[in-house]
């Protein structure tokens, strides 16, 4: 019974090593993140009044939140 458990663990370890490949850091990660932020910004700005009401915010709060994204931060 114990040998079966050892063999199972060894098989699982070999399986995980076979599927793991080294990751190469992308030099364009910042561009991907910037693009995702830009898409999220425009999707948020395109919400209708009814959709904003469902979320629980007003058009004024939406505008204020959108502008806050580009304001200087105090934590730096």
N, C-alpha and C positions, 0 to 999 in steps of 0.2 A: 504494500500500500504506500509506503513512504517513497519507494523508488518511482512510483507513478507520479507523485506530487513533484518530485525533483525534476523528472523528465518534462512535466507540464510547464514548470517554471523556466526551465532552460529553453523550451520551445518558444514561450512567450517573449523571453529576453532576446532570442535570436530574431524573432519576428519584428520586434520593435527596432532593432538595429538595422534590419534590412530596409525598412521603410523610412528611416530617418536620413535626411540628406542635409548637408551643411547649407546654411542660409547665407546669402550674400547681401549685405546691406545695400539698399537702393540709394543712389545719390539723389533721386528725384522724389523721395518721400515727402519733403516739404511741399513740392508742387502738387502731389496727390492730395495732401491734406488741405492745401489752399483751395484746390478745385472742389473738394467735398464741402468745404465751408461756404464757398460761393454758391454752389447748388442749393444747399440748405437755406441760405439767406434768401435767394429768389423764390424758393418754394414757400417760405414763411411769408414773404411779402405778397405773394399771389393768393393768399387765403381770402375767401370772401367774408363778408360780415357775418353770415350765418355760421361759417366754419369757425370764425373767431369766437362767436357767442358759444359754440359748443365746447371750445377749449376753455372759455371763461375769461377772456380778455377783450378789451375794447380796441378799436382802431388806433386810438391815441397811445395806449399801452404798447401796441405792436410797433408803432413808429418810434416810441421812446426806446424800446428794446433793440430795434434795428440800429438806431443811432449810437447806442451805448457800445455796440460792437466796435466802432471806429474811434471811440474816445480814448484819450491817454489813460493808462492804468495807474492806479496809486500804489500798487504792490511792487513796483520795480524800483 
